[in-house]
Amino acid sequence: MGSFSERLKGFHLFRKIIYFIIGVVSYPGLMIINKLKISGTENIKDLPPNNVLFVSNHQTYFADVITFLHIFSAVKWGKKNKLGIPYYLFNSFTNVYYVAAEETMRGSWISRLFTVAGALTVKRTWNNGSKEIRRGLDPSDTRKITRALEESWVITFPQGTTKPFAPGRKGTALIIKQTKPIVVPVVINGFWRAFNKKGLKFKKKGTLLSVNFKKPLQIDYDAPAETILKQIMDAIEQSKEFMLQGAHHWQNAEAV
């Protein structure tokens, strides 16, 4: 038997209630106080109900995930690249989990609520106080994500941090090699400007928030993990090449 929170995740009606509450509270911040631009939902509307892994860059702890839940529910109701009136919250899409750091999800009652709503909590592989270290992927975390993929979609943030252009975690590639999922890259932007780090308070109103779902990647599952990770980081536009392109862009802008 799993923990109480783990068992609750299996009750989709309970999750629908949580998603409804979170959705109603968060909708104005995405669509009225700020402006959400969605693209590429044609790449997700016909996906199978399981073994789909969304890989995305990460800008806040919760606002990114909340936005994904809105979009998935809207697509379930036949909407394309928009949320519109959020009647989709009355029957939201709950067949999805997201990977989150264990320490983050223990932080407050709100984070614990998000845990029950579908978080797959994993041990941090990067931070130890102020130091950045790499630890091996915990086997129990791997099993947790693998089991979730067997029955649903999973959202993961390969960088494991909201810091832009941070290196990706090899564990993501190892899971892909093991489970052979459909991998959908997602690129988000604007959330770091609109929200604080947790994604629960506003920093700047009137911000353009963008979410772009790209076509599923063509992955050679027999390739080395490093090769797969490089493909992912390129797809979510967080590799060193994109960092250099961004620096070059700002240098040209300043010169004009």
C-alpha positions in Angstrom: 0.0 0.0 0.0 1.3 3.5 -0.9 1.0 6.6 1.2 -2.3 8.4 1.6 -1.3 11.0 -0.9 -0.3 8.3 -3.4 -3.6 6.6 -3.0 -5.6 9.8 -3.5 -3.9 10.4 -6.8 -5.8 7.4 -8.1 -9.2 9.0 -7.5 -9.7 11.0 -10.6 -12.9 12.6 -9.2 -10.8 14.0 -6.3 -8.2 15.3 -8.7 -10.9 16.9 -10.9 -12.1 18.9 -7.9 -8.6 20.1 -7.2 -8.0 21.0 -10.8 -11.3 22.9 -10.9 -10.3 24.9 -7.8 -6.7 25.6 -9.1 -8.1 26.3 -12.6 -10.6 28.9 -11.4 -8.1 30.7 -9.2 -5.3 30.7 -11.8 -7.3 31.5 -15.0 -7.4 35.3 -14.5 -3.7 35.4 -14.0 -3.1 33.6 -17.3 -5.7 35.2 -19.5 -6.8 38.5 -18.0 -3.9 39.9 -15.9 -1.5 38.5 -18.4 -1.9 37.1 -22.0 -1.3 33.5 -22.8 -0.3 32.5 -26.4 -0.5 28.8 -27.2 0.8 27.1 -30.3 1.2 23.5 -31.5 -1.8 21.9 -29.8 -2.3 20.0 -33.1 0.7 18.0 -32.0 -0.9 16.7 -28.9 -4.6 16.2 -29.6 -4.3 12.7 -31.0 -1.7 11.3 -28.6 -2.3 7.9 -27.0 -3.5 8.0 -23.3 -0.2 6.6 -21.9 3.6 6.5 -22.4 3.8 10.1 -23.5 6.6 12.2 -22.0 6.5 16.0 -22.2 9.9 17.6 -21.8 10.0 21.3 -21.1 12.2 24.2 -19.9 11.2 25.4 -16.5 10.6 29.0 -15.3 8.5 28.8 -12.1 7.7 26.0 -9.6 3.9 25.9 -10.2 2.7 28.4 -12.9 4.2 26.3 -15.7 2.5 23.1 -14.6 -0.8 24.9 -13.9 -0.8 26.2 -17.5 -0.1 22.7 -18.9 -3.2 21.4 -17.0 -5.3 24.2 -18.4 -4.1 23.5 -22.0 -4.5 19.7 -21.7 -8.1 20.1 -20.5 -8.9 22.7 -23.2 -7.6 20.4 -25.9 -9.6 17.5 -24.4 -12.7 19.7 -25.1 -11.7 20.3 -28.7 -10.1 23.7 -28.4 -7.1 24.6 -30.6 -4.3 26.9 -29.4 -6.6 28.7 -27.0 -8.3 28.4 -23.7 -11.4 30.5 -24.3 -14.1 30.3 -21.7 -12.9 27.8 -19.1 -15.9 25.5 -19.1 -13.4 22.7 -19.6 -12.7 22.9 -15.9 -16.0 21.1 -15.2 -14.4 18.0 -16.7 -10.7 18.5 -16.7 -8.0 16.2 -18.1 -6.5 14.4 -15.1 -4.6 11.6 -16.8 -1.2 13.4 -16.3 1.5 13.5 -13.7 4.5 15.9 -13.4 7.9 15.4 -12.0 8.8 17.7 -9.1 11.6 17.9 -6.5 10.7 16.3 -3.2 12.0 19.3 -1.2 9.8 21.8 -3.1 6.6 19.8 -2.6 7.1 19.7 1.1 7.3 23.4 1.4 3.7 24.4 2.3 0.1 23.3 2.3 -0.3 24.6 -1.2 2.6 22.5 -2.4 1.2 19.5 -0.6 -2.1 20.0 -2.4 -0.2 20.1 -5.7 1.4 16.8 -4.7 -1.9 15.1 -4.2 -3.0 16.6 -7.6 -0.4 14.6 -9.5 3.2 15.3 -8.5 5.8 12.6 -8.9 8.2 13.7 -6.2 11.9 12.8 -6.8 15.0 13.5 -4.9 17.0 16.5 -6.2 20.0 15.5 -8.2 21.5 19.0 -8.3 21.3 21.1 -5.1 22.8 20.6 -1.7 22.4 23.9 0.1 24.3 26.4 -2.0 26.4 23.8 -3.8 25.6 22.3 -7.1 26.3 18.6 -7.3 25.3 15.6 -9.3 24.0 12.5 -7.7 22.9 9.3 -9.4 19.3 8.8 -10.3 17.5 7.2 -7.4 16.1 3.8 -8.6 12.8 4.4 -6.7 12.3 7.6 -8.5 12.9 5.9 -11.8 10.3 3.2 -11.0 7.8 5.9 -10.0 8.1 7.7 -13.3 8.1 4.4 -15.3 4.8 3.3 -13.6 3.2 6.6 -14.3 4.1 6.4 -18.0 2.5 3.0 -18.1 -0.9 4.5 -17.5 -0.7 8.2 -18.3 1.2 11.2 -19.6 4.1 12.7 -17.6 5.6 16.2 -17.7 9.2 16.5 -16.8 11.7 19.4 -16.7 15.1 17.9 -17.7 17.0 20.8 -16.2 15.5 20.3 -12.7 15.8 24.0 -12.0 14.3 27.3 -13.1 17.7 28.7 -14.1 17.8 29.2 -17.9 20.3 27.2 -19.9 21.2 24.9 -17.0 22.5 21.5 -18.1 20.0 18.7 -18.5 19.9 15.7 -16.3 21.0 12.4 -17.8 18.3 10.6 -15.8 15.7 11.9 -18.2 17.5 10.3 -21.2 17.9 7.0 -19.3 14.2 6.9 -18.6 13.5 7.5 -22.3 15.8 4.7 -23.2 14.1 2.4 -20.8 10.4 3.2 -21.5 10.6 4.3 -25.1 7.8 6.9 -24.8 6.5 9.4 -27.3 8.6 12.5 -26.4 6.9 15.9 -27.0 9.2 18.9 -26.5 7.6 22.1 -25.1 9.1 25.6 -25.0 7.7 28.2 -22.6 8.5 31.8 -22.1 7.4 34.8 -20.1 6.5 33.0 -16.9 9.8 34.2 -15.2 8.8 37.7 -16.0 5.2 37.6 -14.9 5.5 35.5 -11.7 7.8 35.0 -8.8 9.9 31.8 -8.6 7.1 29.8 -7.1 4.7 31.0 -9.7 2.0 32.0 -7.2 2.5 35.7 -7.0 2.7 38.4 -9.8 5.9 40.3 -10.5 4.8 42.1 -13.7 1.3 42.3 -15.1 0.4 42.5 -18.8 3.1 39.9 -19.7 3.0 37.7 -22.8 3.2 34.1 -21.7 3.9 31.6 -24.5 3.7 27.8 -24.7 4.7 26.0 -27.8 4.2 22.3 -28.2 6.5 20.9 -30.9 6.2 17.8 -32.9 7.1 14.5 -31.1 10.8 13.8 -31.5 12.2 11.0 -33.7 14.4 9.3 -31.1 16.9 6.5 -31.6 16.3 4.7 -28.3 19.5 2.7 -28.7 21.6 5.8 -28.9 23.8 6.8 -25.9 22.0 8.7 -23.2 24.2 11.7 -23.9 23.0 11.8 -27.5 19.3 11.6 -26.5 19.8 14.3 -23.8 21.5 16.6 -26.4 18.5 16.1 -28.7 16.1 17.0 -25.9 18.0 20.1 -24.8 18.1 21.3 -28.4 14.4 20.7 -28.8 13.5 22.7 -25.7 16.0 25.4 -26.8 18.1 25.2 -23.7 21.4 23.9 -25.1 24.7 25.8 -25.2 24.1 26.7 -28.8 20.8 28.4 -28.0 22.5 30.2 -25.1 25.1 31.6 -27.5 22.5 32.5 -30.0 20.7 34.5 -27.3 23.9 36.3 -26.3 24.5 37.1 -29.9 21.0 38.4 -30.3 21.3 40.8 -27.3 24.7 42.0 -28.5 23.3 42.9 -31.9 20.3 44.6 -30.3 22.5 46.7 -28.1 24.6 47.7 -31.1 21.6 49.0 -33.1 
